[in-house]
Amino acid sequence: MKFHKHFLFLFVNALFAGEGDIVDFTLDNGLKVIVMEKHAIPVVSINLWYDVGSHDEWDGIRGTAHLFEHMMFRGTESIPDGDFDRLLDEVGGDMNAGTNNDHTIYYERLPAGELELVIKMEADRMQNLVLTQEILDTEREVVHEEERQRSADPISKLILKFMRNSVPEGHPYAETPIGIMEQLDTVSVATCQAFYDMFYAPNNAVLTIVGDVDPSKTKSLTETYFGPIPPSQNLPPDPDLSVPDREEKITLLEKSSFDIPVTFMGYQIPSAKHEDIQALEVLNSILSGGESSRLHQRLVRKDKIALFSAGQTFTRKGPGFFLYFAFYFPHVKPQKIEATIIDELTSIKLNGVTDHELTKARKQLLAEKVFQRYSAGSLANSLGNAEMMYGDYHEYEKEIERFSSVTSADLQRVANSYFNDQNLMVMHITPEDLTFGKKLLMRIASFFVGG
């Protein structure tokens, strides 16, 4: 065990051998810039994180943060509409973006020699985005189409409902980033401009750059293009993300056109910054990390009541949740699935986990974290996430040490702290018509369930 930990630390050091240190600086206008040299291949990955997500929206504009993810790819005063993609494509680069409850992130990857192009374009659209009624109407319809596709998928639709119900009504997390279409339809160009001026500013952003770059030249480029942009003068305070303690379990019973019954179980957990998160991630690996995990062995192999099970820890600035779900056979009652999962969790609460389980889970998670460091894109994302979530990107560098220090006692403690009925929300989804599901499962069960 000690040798394994020592080996991992040596391996991490080897990954960074010959690489430059991480350099960070903050421009006078508040933009935080983090640069890491990685010279293995001549590429560079850039992330621009804006500290705005769906939780920053107010009633009447739900969905605007996600709408901007689309509108930011339109034109500026100097870059015509459609040229962002074209200019990057011409130099062999690509770009993407994403919006969650807490943040909006823009990603680029391109040959290292073209870094100036991306810095220039990102600085330009931070300040000079063109917003017109035509652009708003077009991108709003794109979002409507996304919503129609999600609504047509019965499971996606119910997952969104599960997430909305994981916090009290009116909480900033009660709406998902896609928003409320009826509100989005009433958002005006003037409202969009005010939202843009408020949140799309250097003092509300973090820029991470990882790849075959020179830090001093990179600093000069960011000063040249981002430096003149004025900071926002009206950034609102962060919303209150705390939630009151619940008094009892929440149970949702749903019907769906999906052909197989599904149960979702989510335990509320603290924010990403909380000291228990690493232990919860290790525990999740033990419970749902592959076919040898406890829940797969119990539900699928031993009791033969489920077709598939999986789990995930969802962490955010505010409270997240520890989610498990299982697809199971039509003859099985959903309460049986719920009781079996709770039985496995109770076993850990009472008896802890074995040394073998702990060692395996830590190895699995540590290996994932180490191998992520091969990718410039993963590094840029991880550094930006740590800076946004913790307020300090150095927390990313401590990640491996935190996972290595998780003990069996930690796992038993967090299981007892969070796996309680008053902390639990359950959604049982049963098909409207079981006929097809029964026939389907009869044919494929032997491929998934056996000795």
Secondary structure, DSSP 8 states (H G I E B T S, - for coil): -HHHHHHHHHHHHHHHTT---EEEEE-TTS-EEEEEE--SSSEEEEEEEES--GGG--TT-TTHHHHHHHHTTS-BSSS-TTHHHHHHHHTT-EEEEEE-SS-EEEEEEEEGGGHHHHHHHHHHHHH-B---HHHHHHHHHHHHHHHHHHHHSHHHHHHHHHHHTTS-TTSTTSS-TT--HHHHTT--HHHHHHHHHHHSSGGGEEEEEEES--HHHHHHHHHHHTTTS---S-------------SS-EEEEEEESSSS-EEEEEEEE--TTSTTHHHHHHHHHHHHSSTTSHHIIIIIIIS--EEEEEEEEE--SS-EEEEEEEEE-TTS-HHHHHHHHHHHHHHHHHH---HHHHHHHHHHHHHHHHHHTT-HHHHHHHHHHHHHHHS-THHHHTHHHHHHT--HHHHHHHHHHH-SGGGEEEEEEEES-HHHHHHHHHHHHHHHS--
